[in-house]
Amino acid sequence: MAERRIPVSAPDLSGNEAAYVQECLASTWISSKGDFLERFEQRFAEFCGARFAIACNNGTSALHLALLALGVGAGDEVIVPTLTYVASANAVRYCNATPRFVDSLPGTWNLDPADVARKIGPRTKAIMPVHLFGAPAALGPLGGLAAEHGLALVEDAAEAHGALHQGRMVGPLGNVGTFSFYGNKIVTTGEGGMVVTNDPALCDALRLYKGQGQDPDRAYRFPVVGFNYRMTNVQAAIGLAQMETVEAKLAARARVAARYRSRLEGRLTLQATSPGDVNANWMVVALLPGGGEAERDGVAALLAGDGVETRPVFYPLHSQPPYLPHEPDPGGYPVAVDVAARGLCLPTWGGLADGDVDYVCERLLAAVERVIR
Ligand SMILES: *Cc1c(COP(=O)(O)O)cnc(C)c1O
C-alpha cells in the first residue's frame, strides 16, 4: 500500500462556506429565494465582466437554458467538439436539435475552426466552443465564422472559471456562456451552474425558462414550457464564499500547473495554451509518448498503486452510443481520437504541495518507462 493518497481533485471549503450556510439555516431561507442568490450572481457577473449572471442548478441545465434562450429547436444543428464532457452534446439533444461534431486542434485540443467551417450548413444555428480543461478555445476565428454565417456563439466555460482570452475573461465573449459548479470544478457549490450574457433579452429568456416559464409579472401564468432549474440560497451561500477566494484558488492552480510543466517538459507533451491566453488550469493533462488506450490505462493502474488518482481524457462523443450512428464524416476526428487515447488527467487542485506534484511526476515518468518504452 502506497503511503501517499493523492486524489485527482479536492474542493477548498476553508473560507466562509460554513458560516454562510449556517446563516441560511438560521434565517430559514434555504430554498430558491434569498440574499445569497443575488449576491452570488452579482459577484460572478463582476468577476467575469458580464452584464448579467443567472444562477441555476447545474452546468448542464445552464447549457440547456442558453440554447433555449437562443431559440435552438427541432431541426437545428449546433456545432460541438467531439472531445468534451457529454453534457455539451446532451444539452443540444434536450432541445431536439442535433450536435454536429468537430475535431480538435493539435496543441490546445479545442474546436478546430477549419473543421467548424467545413461543417456549417443551412441548419446550423450555433457554435459551442468548450474551453477544455481550462484552456481558452480559439474565439477569434470562431467568432468570425459565427458573425459571417449569422450564428450564435455559446461558450461552455464549465471548466474555465477565470481563464483569459486575449486579456478578457471567458464566458461573456460570445452571445451567452455557461459555467458549472460541480464538486470538482474550479469554483463549486456542490451542484450548480451559471449562465452569463451581456444581452438583456437573453437574460429575460434565461430567467423565464429557469423558473418554470412563469411570467415574471403575473404569477401562475406560463407563456412557455419552462423548467425548474433553480439554484438554492444554500448553494449560492457556498458559491459566494468560494468567489471571495477565487483569485487565490486560481493562483494556487497556476503554481501547481507550472510545477508540473517544469518537471515534465521535454519528457511528456502537455496541453498547450494559445499565445496571449491564460489557462484556468482545471486539469493538467499529459499526453503519453506512445501506445494507445491500453497503455494509458496501464500507466493509470500503476499510478493508482502508488496512491495517485488520475482520469482518462473524455472519450470522443461521436463514438458514444447515444450519438451513433452519426453523419458519416470522411475526415474523421484524428486529433480528438489520439488525445483521448493517450491523454491522462493528473491531480490538479490548489492544495497540492510542490512535493506532491514532484511525487506524481516521478511516479508517472517511472510508469511510462515501464509500460511504453
Ligand atoms: C462539468 C461540465 C459540464 C456540466 O456541468 P454539471 O454541473 O456537471 O452539469 C458541462 N460541460 C463541461 C465541458 C463540463 O466539464
The ligand as a MOL file (V3000), in Angstrom:
LIG
                    3D

  0  0  0     0  0            999 V3000
M  V30 BEGIN CTAB
M  V30 COUNTS 15 15 0 0 0
M  V30 BEGIN ATOM
M  V30 1 C -18.7760 19.7420 -15.8360 0
M  V30 2 C -19.1040 20.0720 -17.2350 0
M  V30 3 C -20.4130 20.3550 -17.6640 0
M  V30 4 C -21.6410 20.1080 -16.8570 0
M  V30 5 O -21.6760 20.5070 -15.5890 0
M  V30 6 P -22.5760 19.8190 -14.4580 0
M  V30 7 O -22.5840 20.8920 -13.4310 0
M  V30 8 O -21.8810 18.5700 -14.0250 0
M  V30 9 O -23.9250 19.5590 -15.0130 0
M  V30 10 C -20.6090 20.7800 -18.9600 0
M  V30 11 N -19.5970 20.8830 -19.8180 0
M  V30 12 C -18.3360 20.5810 -19.4780 0
M  V30 13 C -17.2630 20.7270 -20.5060 0
M  V30 14 C -18.0430 20.1550 -18.1810 0
M  V30 15 O -16.7930 19.8320 -17.8480 0
M  V30 END ATOM
M  V30 BEGIN BOND
M  V30 1 1 1 2
M  V30 2 1 2 3
M  V30 3 2 2 14
M  V30 4 1 3 4
M  V30 5 2 3 10
M  V30 6 1 4 5
M  V30 7 1 5 6
M  V30 8 2 6 7
M  V30 9 1 6 8
M  V30 10 1 6 9
M  V30 11 1 10 11
M  V30 12 2 11 12
M  V30 13 1 12 13
M  V30 14 1 12 14
M  V30 15 1 14 15
M  V30 END BOND
M  V30 END CTAB
M  END
